Amino acid sequence: MQTTLGSKGLMTLPSAARARLGLKAGDRLLVTVVDDNTIVLKRQPSTSIKDLRGLLARPKRALSVEDMDTSIAEHMREKHRSGTRK
């Protein structure tokens, strides 16, 4: 794969490379130049809380305070019945 450096220092990462790495617009990359002048690109892990949106499934229904109290009470009964800490 080959690309060209533009006048403002920008380059386009070929689509085959983006596809293979699963990169999309807005992904951050770390650029490192090693001793033999090789350039290494690494995907930076996301640091935005926005990227966590949708990670967990939404509950099927909202829990009432009574539902939460019942669940906590059941957990505590089970915890103390078995003699182990969870």
C-alpha positions as CSV (number, residue, x, y, z in Angstrom):
1,M,0.0,0.0,0.0
2,Q,1.2,3.5,-0.8
3,T,0.0,6.9,0.2
4,T,1.2,10.5,-0.5
5,L,1.9,13.2,2.1
6,G,0.0,16.4,1.3
7,S,1.3,20.0,1.5
8,K,-0.2,20.4,5.0
9,G,1.4,17.2,6.3
10,L,-1.7,15.1,6.0
11,M,-1.9,11.7,4.5
12,T,-4.8,9.3,3.7
13,L,-4.6,5.9,5.2
14,P,-5.5,3.5,2.4
15,S,-9.0,2.0,2.7
16,A,-7.6,-1.6,2.8
17,A,-5.5,-0.7,5.8
18,R,-8.4,1.0,7.6
19,A,-10.7,-2.0,6.9
20,R,-8.1,-4.5,8.1
21,L,-7.6,-2.5,11.3
22,G,-11.3,-1.7,11.8
23,L,-10.6,2.0,11.9
24,K,-13.2,4.6,11.4
25,A,-13.4,8.4,11.2
26,G,-12.5,10.0,14.6
27,D,-10.3,7.1,15.8
28,R,-7.1,8.2,17.4
29,L,-3.7,6.9,16.4
30,L,-0.3,7.1,18.2
31,V,2.6,7.8,15.8
32,T,6.0,6.5,16.8
33,V,9.2,6.8,14.8
34,V,11.7,4.0,15.7
35,D,15.5,4.0,15.2
36,D,15.5,2.9,11.6
37,N,13.1,5.7,10.7
38,T,10.2,3.3,10.5
39,I,6.8,4.9,11.4
40,V,4.6,2.8,13.6
41,L,0.9,3.6,14.0
42,K,-1.1,2.2,16.9
43,R,-4.7,2.7,17.7
44,Q,-5.2,4.7,20.9
45,P,-7.7,3.3,23.3
46,S,-10.7,5.6,23.7
47,T,-10.7,7.9,26.7
48,S,-14.1,9.4,26.2
49,I,-17.0,8.4,28.4
50,K,-19.2,8.9,25.3
51,D,-17.6,5.7,23.8
52,L,-19.1,3.6,26.6
53,R,-22.7,4.5,25.6
54,G,-24.7,1.4,24.7
55,L,-22.1,-0.9,26.2
56,L,-24.6,-2.3,28.8
57,A,-28.0,-3.5,27.9
58,R,-30.9,-1.4,29.1
59,P,-33.1,-3.1,31.7
60,K,-36.4,-4.4,30.3
61,R,-38.3,-2.2,32.7
62,A,-37.5,0.3,35.4
63,L,-37.1,-1.1,38.8
64,S,-39.1,0.4,41.6
65,V,-37.7,1.1,45.0
66,E,-39.7,-1.8,46.3
67,D,-38.2,-4.2,43.7
68,M,-34.7,-3.0,44.7
69,D,-35.4,-3.5,48.4
70,T,-36.7,-7.0,47.7
71,S,-33.6,-7.9,45.7
72,I,-31.3,-6.6,48.3
73,A,-33.1,-8.4,51.1
74,E,-33.0,-11.7,49.1
75,H,-29.2,-11.2,48.5
76,M,-28.6,-10.5,52.1
77,R,-30.6,-13.6,53.2
78,E,-28.6,-15.8,50.8
79,K,-25.3,-14.3,51.8
80,H,-25.9,-14.9,55.5
81,R,-27.5,-18.3,55.0
82,S,-24.5,-19.7,53.2
83,G,-22.0,-18.2,55.5
84,T,-19.9,-16.8,52.7
85,R,-19.3,-13.2,51.7
86,K,-20.2,-12.2,48.1
